[in-house]
Amino acid sequence: MSRVESLVKKMAKIEKFEDSEAWQKARMLTKAIYDVTGDGVFGRDFGLRDQIRRASVSVMSNIAEGFDRGGDPELIQFLFYAKGSAAEVQAQLYVALDAGYINQSQFRELSNLANDTSRLLGGFIRYLKSCDSKPKHGTRDSRRETRD
């Protein structure tokens, strides 16, 4: 079985953004970010706290907004925005670690969530780009996502 055939077998239909595994993972990331930034010294660094929170919320929001756009090209564009925001969260986690706001274990857990979210977004983007000849975004057949 080819790599493409293997990926297609892993596809699952999604009809709304909440069905997207990438959005679900982004939601977990956002909750974890809010939990770790809610109090203590991290909670008092308003600049970094607010920036990392906005970046994590942006991942979820861009996935949702992309789903309500006009078609696959717009969805792909917003998935790339979400992927960029996940990378922003990862960069800010290094700042938090270096500043002593989070420990190595927290860093690893949050970084893994951000990486997993980014990986899922990348798989979804690759899938959407590969199905130019298939029905367009908004039809039941085009709403699919890879599950790596």
URCORVEN-V393008 format. One record per residue. N is the residue number from 1. RES is the residue in one small letter. PSI is psi in whole degrees, -180 to 180 (* if undefined). Layout:
BEGIN
N&RES&PSI + N&RES&PSI
END
This chain:
BEGIN
1&m&133 + 2&s&164 + 3&r&-42 + 4&v&-46 + 5&e&-39 + 6&s&-43 + 7&l&-42 + 8&v&-37 + 9&k&-26 + 10&k&-2 + 11&m&147 + 12&a&138 + 13&k&139 + 14&i&136 + 15&e&-19 + 16&k&161 + 17&f&-30 + 18&e&-21 + 19&d&-16 + 20&s&126 + 21&e&-34 + 22&a&-42 + 23&w&-41 + 24&q&-42 + 25&k&-39 + 26&a&-36 + 27&r&-43 + 28&m&-43 + 29&l&-46 + 30&t&-44 + 31&k&-44 + 32&a&-39 + 33&i&-45 + 34&y&-38 + 35&d&-46 + 36&v&-23 + 37&t&4 + 38&g&-26 + 39&d&-173 + 40&g&-163 + 41&v&-34 + 42&f&-41 + 43&g&-21 + 44&r&-11 + 45&d&83 + 46&f&-37 + 47&g&-56 + 48&l&-42 + 49&r&-50 + 50&d&-38 + 51&q&-45 + 52&i&-34 + 53&r&-46 + 54&r&-41 + 55&a&-42 + 56&s&-40 + 57&v&-35 + 58&s&-34 + 59&v&-53 + 60&m&-46 + 61&s&-40 + 62&n&-35 + 63&i&-48 + 64&a&-46 + 65&e&-39 + 66&g&-36 + 67&f&-27 + 68&d&9 + 69&r&-179 + 70&g&-15 + 71&g&-175 + 72&d&-41 + 73&p&-41 + 74&e&-41 + 75&l&-47 + 76&i&-44 + 77&q&-46 + 78&f&-29 + 79&l&-36 + 80&f&-40 + 81&y&-45 + 82&a&-42 + 83&k&-40 + 84&g&-40 + 85&s&-35 + 86&a&-39 + 87&a&-37 + 88&e&-42 + 89&v&-45 + 90&q&-44 + 91&a&-42 + 92&q&-26 + 93&l&-37 + 94&y&-40 + 95&v&-46 + 96&a&-40 + 97&l&-49 + 98&d&-30 + 99&a&-6 + 100&g&16 + 101&y&-28 + 102&i&154 + 103&n&175 + 104&q&-38 + 105&s&-46 + 106&q&-42 + 107&f&-48 + 108&r&-45 + 109&e&-49 + 110&l&-40 + 111&s&-39 + 112&n&-41 + 113&l&-44 + 114&a&-42 + 115&n&-43 + 116&d&-42 + 117&t&-46 + 118&s&-41 + 119&r&-43 + 120&l&-41 + 121&l&-44 + 122&g&-42 + 123&g&-40 + 124&f&-43 + 125&i&-47 + 126&r&-42 + 127&y&-50 + 128&l&-39 + 129&k&-28 + 130&s&-11 + 131&c&41 + 132&d&-32 + 133&s&-4 + 134&k&171 + 135&p&148 + 136&k&163 + 137&h&137 + 138&g&-17 + 139&t&156 + 140&r&-37 + 141&d&-25 + 142&s&-12 + 143&r&84 + 144&r&162 + 145&e&144 + 146&t&150 + 147&r&88 + 148&d&*
END
